Amino acid sequence: MTPGGYAWWYLDAFSDDGRYGITIIAFVGSVFSPYYAWAGRRDPLNHCAINVALYGRGASRWSMTERGRGALSRKPHEFSLGRSTLAWDGSKLFAEIDERGAPIPRPLRGRVWLEPQAWNRQSFTLSESGSHVWRPVAPFARALVAFSEPNISWSGDAYLDFNQGAAPLEADFRYWTWSRARTRTGAAILYEAERRAAPPLSLSLRFGPDGAAREGALPPRAALAPGLWRVKRETRSDTDARVTAGFEDSPFYTRSRIAHRLDGEDTTSMHEALDCDRFAHPLVRAMLPFRMPRAFGGGRG
């Protein structure tokens, strides 16, 4: 990976009863790391993190501790950082999580198994320069979640993707929004970006059991209520859309569950909005260590 580069693997899941959710993101060259930016983005492997977020009453936790090269181990089918590991066994992704929360230092310990129900092999170039690439690896999947800290177990609908780039996000994008929904026939993904030196990007993708991506109709824009920090949120929907649960709300980023209508079907989506101009502001970057500490000692602890 070249200086300034990054990669991340993202998974999310909702419980079948709608009460709980989880996201796990494994970063190399952590794109949101203030430490990586302050170091001049010279060494991506020295700025890695596994972000874990649990959602649900009595079970909400957050962790994103950045670690350096000494805490990283990579094999063809395994990624370990500190005491946490993500591994692929040929049919399922397994995550062993052992992290400590921030800003409240509560433990997060548990396991997640994600089994794809469809495979997509197509990647999408998000910038005209080719410096940012996204692949929705498993547009729909099933996940089993079993944590001891907090004590919670459930199963539900899931999703897995991969992003890779050779430049900071804020260098090429002003704003983007993304959502994914499980549908009756597969999955629907909306991806839109305001690019700095190119026309806007709009993707409206549908995935069936074969996992292949097909262009779907681009529904009208639908505004969503902004969060506490007033980050703009919008989506696409045949009718009005609304936020049904707020998961993350920061000065530059939101993650939410939304209700909207796609192709005549009422759907529930995981939704993200990212304001790159806000993220690049020095004051915002100086706030990030509050939620994203760095372990400076090295090693696997």
C-alpha positions in Angstrom: 0.0 0.0 0.0 1.4 3.3 -1.1 1.8 6.3 1.3 -1.5 8.1 1.6 -3.4 4.9 0.8 -6.0 3.1 2.8 -8.2 0.0 2.8 -11.2 -1.0 4.9 -13.5 -4.0 5.3 -17.0 -3.1 6.5 -19.7 -5.3 7.8 -23.0 -4.5 9.4 -26.0 -6.5 10.6 -29.5 -6.0 12.1 -31.2 -8.5 14.4 -34.3 -10.2 13.0 -36.4 -8.5 15.7 -35.0 -5.1 14.8 -33.8 -4.4 18.4 -30.1 -4.6 17.8 -27.4 -3.8 15.3 -23.6 -4.0 14.8 -21.0 -2.6 12.5 -17.3 -3.7 12.4 -14.8 -1.9 10.2 -11.2 -3.0 9.9 -8.9 -0.2 8.7 -5.4 -0.2 7.2 -4.3 3.4 6.8 -7.3 4.6 8.8 -8.9 7.2 6.7 -10.5 9.0 9.7 -7.3 8.9 11.9 -6.0 12.2 13.0 -2.7 10.5 13.8 -2.3 9.3 10.2 -3.0 12.8 9.0 -0.6 14.4 11.5 2.1 11.9 10.5 1.8 13.0 6.8 0.2 9.7 5.8 3.6 8.2 5.1 3.0 4.7 6.5 -0.5 3.2 6.2 0.5 0.0 8.1 1.4 2.1 11.2 -2.2 3.4 11.4 -4.6 0.5 11.7 -7.8 0.1 13.7 -10.8 -2.1 14.2 -14.0 -0.1 14.8 -16.7 -2.0 16.6 -20.1 -0.4 17.3 -23.0 -2.2 19.0 -26.5 -0.7 19.0 -29.5 -1.6 21.1 -31.0 -0.8 24.5 -28.7 -2.0 27.2 -26.1 -3.1 24.7 -24.7 0.0 23.0 -20.9 0.1 22.9 -18.2 1.8 20.8 -14.5 1.1 20.3 -11.9 2.4 17.8 -8.4 2.1 19.1 -5.7 2.8 16.6 -2.6 0.6 16.7 0.8 0.6 14.9 2.8 -2.0 12.9 3.8 -3.9 16.0 0.2 -4.9 16.8 -0.6 -6.0 13.2 -0.5 -9.5 11.7 -1.7 -10.3 8.2 -2.1 -13.6 6.4 -3.8 -14.5 3.1 -7.1 -15.2 5.0 -6.6 -13.5 8.3 -6.2 -10.0 9.7 -5.3 -9.5 13.4 -4.8 -6.3 15.3 -4.2 -6.2 19.0 -6.4 -9.0 20.5 -9.0 -8.9 17.7 -9.0 -11.0 14.5 -11.0 -11.3 11.3 -10.6 -14.5 9.4 -12.1 -16.1 6.3 -12.6 -19.9 6.4 -13.7 -20.4 2.8 -17.4 -19.9 3.3 -17.8 -17.5 6.3 -16.1 -14.5 7.8 -15.4 -14.9 11.5 -14.6 -12.0 13.8 -13.1 -12.5 17.3 -13.5 -9.1 19.0 -11.6 -8.1 22.2 -11.5 -4.3 22.4 -12.0 -1.5 25.0 -14.6 1.2 24.5 -14.1 5.0 24.2 -14.7 7.5 25.7 -16.2 5.1 28.3 -13.5 2.3 28.8 -15.9 -0.6 28.8 -14.9 -3.9 27.3 -16.3 -5.3 24.0 -15.7 -9.1 23.8 -17.5 -11.4 21.4 -17.7 -13.2 18.2 -19.5 -12.6 14.9 -20.0 -15.1 12.0 -21.1 -13.7 8.7 -22.2 -16.0 5.9 -22.7 -14.5 2.4 -25.9 -15.4 0.7 -24.8 -13.8 -2.6 -21.3 -12.9 -4.0 -20.6 -9.8 -6.1 -17.3 -9.8 -7.9 -17.7 -6.4 -9.5 -15.8 -3.3 -8.2 -16.8 0.3 -8.8 -14.4 3.1 -9.3 -15.7 6.1 -7.3 -13.3 8.7 -8.7 -12.4 9.5 -12.3 -8.7 9.2 -11.4 -9.3 5.6 -10.2 -7.9 6.4 -6.8 -11.0 5.2 -4.8 -12.6 1.8 -5.4 -15.5 0.1 -3.7 -16.7 -3.5 -3.9 -20.0 -4.7 -2.2 -18.6 -8.2 -1.6 -21.7 -9.7 0.0 -24.7 -7.5 -0.8 -26.8 -9.7 1.5 -25.8 -12.2 4.1 -26.7 -13.7 7.5 -24.9 -13.0 10.7 -24.7 -14.7 14.1 -23.6 -12.3 16.9 -22.6 -13.6 20.3 -21.0 -11.3 22.9 -20.0 -11.8 26.5 -19.3 -8.1 27.1 -22.1 -7.0 26.9 -24.0 -10.2 27.3 -26.1 -10.4 24.1 -26.7 -12.9 21.3 -28.8 -12.6 18.2 -28.9 -13.3 14.4 -30.0 -11.3 11.5 -29.6 -9.8 8.0 -26.0 -8.7 7.2 -23.8 -7.0 4.6 -20.1 -7.0 3.7 -18.0 -4.6 1.5 -14.5 -3.5 0.8 -13.0 -0.1 0.0 -9.5 0.8 -1.2 -7.9 4.0 -2.1 -4.6 5.8 -2.9 -5.5 9.3 -1.6 -7.4 10.9 1.4 -11.1 10.9 1.0 -11.3 14.6 1.5 -8.9 15.2 -1.5 -11.5 13.9 -4.0 -14.9 14.2 -2.3 -17.0 16.9 -0.7 -19.9 14.7 0.5 -21.2 11.3 0.1 -24.2 9.2 1.1 -24.7 5.5 1.0 -27.4 3.0 2.0 -28.1 -0.7 1.7 -31.4 -2.5 2.1 -32.5 -6.2 2.1 -35.3 -6.6 -0.3 -37.7 -9.4 -1.2 -35.5 -10.5 -4.1 -32.0 -9.6 -2.9 -30.6 -6.2 -2.0 -30.6 -2.6 -3.1 -27.7 -0.2 -2.6 -27.7 3.6 -3.3 -24.3 5.4 -3.5 -23.9 9.1 -4.3 -20.9 11.4 -4.1 -20.2 15.0 -4.7 -16.7 14.9 -6.2 -14.3 17.8 -6.3 -13.0 17.6 -9.8 -15.7 15.5 -11.6 -19.4 15.4 -12.1 -21.5 13.9 -9.2 -21.7 10.1 -8.9 -25.0 8.4 -8.6 -25.3 4.6 -8.3 -28.6 2.8 -7.9 -27.8 -1.0 -7.8 -29.9 -4.1 -7.4 -28.6 -7.5 -6.5 -30.3 -10.9 -7.0 -29.4 -14.4 -5.8 -26.5 -14.6 -8.2 -24.9 -11.5 -6.6 -24.4 -9.7 -9.9 -24.9 -5.9 -9.8 -27.6 -4.4 -12.0 -28.5 -0.8 -12.5 -31.9 0.0 -11.1 -34.1 3.1 -11.4 -32.8 6.2 -9.7 -35.7 7.3 -7.5 -36.3 10.9 -6.6 -34.2 12.6 -3.9 -35.7 12.5 -0.4 -34.5 14.7 2.4 -33.9 13.2 5.9 -33.9 15.2 9.1 -30.3 16.2 10.0 -28.8 15.1 13.3 -27.6 17.0 16.3 -24.6 18.3 14.4 -26.7 19.3 11.4 -24.9 17.1 8.9 -27.0 16.9 5.8 -28.8 13.6 5.3 -30.6 12.6 2.2 -31.5 9.5 0.2 -33.5 8.3 -2.7 -37.1 7.1 -2.3 -40.3 6.6 -4.3 -42.0 8.5 -1.6 -41.0 10.4 1.6 -38.2 8.9 3.7 -37.6 9.1 7.5 -34.9 8.3 10.0 -36.1 5.5 12.3 -33.0 5.2 14.5 -29.9 7.3 14.9 -26.7 5.3 15.5 -23.8 7.7 15.0 -24.0 11.5 15.0 -20.7 13.4 14.8 -19.7 16.8 13.4 -18.9 15.2 10.0 -20.6 11.8 9.9 -23.9 10.1 10.6 -25.1 6.5 10.6 -28.8 5.8 10.8 -31.5 3.3 10.1 -34.0 4.8 7.6 -37.4 3.8 6.2 -38.0 4.5 2.5 -39.6 2.9 -0.6 -37.6 1.5 -3.5 -39.1 -0.1 -6.6 -42.5 0.0 -4.9 -41.3 -1.9 -1.9 -41.1 -0.5 1.7 -37.6 -1.1 2.9 -35.4 -0.5 5.9 -31.8 0.6 5.1 -28.6 1.2 6.9 -27.6 4.7 5.9 -24.4 6.8 6.1 -23.7 10.4 5.3 -20.1 11.9 5.3 -19.2 15.6 5.0 -15.6 15.6 3.9 -15.2 19.4 4.2 -16.2 19.2 7.8 -14.0 16.2 8.4 -10.9 18.1 7.0 -11.4 21.1 9.4 -8.5 21.2 11.9 -10.8 21.7 14.9 -12.9 18.6 14.0 -9.7 16.6 13.5 -8.4 17.7 16.9 -11.6 16.4 18.5 -11.3 12.9 17.2 -8.8 11.4 19.7 -11.6 11.7 22.3 -13.3 8.7 20.5 -10.4 7.3 18.6 -7.4 6.8 21.0 -4.1 5.4 19.8 -2.2 2.7 21.6 1.4 3.9 21.5 3.0 0.9 23.2 3.0 -1.4 20.2 2.5 -5.2 20.5 -0.7 -7.1 20.6 -2.2 -5.6 23.8 
